[in-house]
Amino acid sequence: MDNLYVGLARTHSARGITSYAIESLGVVAARRRDVVEEYPEVAELADMLITNLVRIMGGIQNSVLSDHLDTIV
């Protein structure tokens, strides 16, 4: 039963991380538009920043869920 609670806690954590990631990406994307408008030469760098942010958030979600995936499913 303890594993079930741990699994549920990890699922809840992943949902919080997902919500935070979506909000963060929205803020970064909006800021990216402003910066690229003024400095078009940094567009590729800004795109890489967003890509890396998505990878980091995905990695965090994966690590939160990976240990107890069997208890969630």
N, C-alpha and C positions, 0 to 999 in steps of 0.2 A: 504494500500500500504506500510506503514511503516513496518508492520509485514513481508511482503515479503522481504524487504531489510535486515531486521534483520535476517531472515531465511537464506538468501543468504550469508550474512556475516558469520553466524555460520557455514554454509556448507564449505565456503572457509577456515575458521579457522580449521575445522576438517580435511580438506585435508592437510593443513600445518602441523597439528599435526601428521597425518598419515605418511607424508613424513619424518618428524623429527624422528618419532618412528622407522621407517624402517632403517634409517641411524644409529640411536643409537643402535638398536639391532644388526646390522651388526658389529659395532665397539665392542660392548660388547661380542658378540659371538667369534670374532677373538681373543680378549684378553683372553677370557675364555679358548680357545684352548691352547694358550701359557702358561697360568698359570697352567692348569691341566696337561700339558705335564711335567712341572717341579715339580708340587706338586699334585700328583694324589689324595691325601686324601681330597682335597677341591672340588672335582668334584660335589658332591651332593650340597654343599653350592653354588657353581657357578650356577648350574642349577636352584636352588631356586631363586637366584638373577635375572636370566633372566625371570623366570615365574612371579616374582613380577613386573618387569619392564613392561612386557606385560599387566599385570592387571592394573597397574597405567595408562599407556597410553590409554588403553581401557576405563577406568573410566573417564579420561579427555575428550576423544571423546564423550562419552555418555553424560556427563554433558554439553558439548558445544551444542550438538544437541537436547537434550531432551526437552528444553523449547519451541522450535518452530518447532518441527518435522512436525506438521500439515501444516505449511506454506511452507515447502520444498516439501512435497509429492503432 
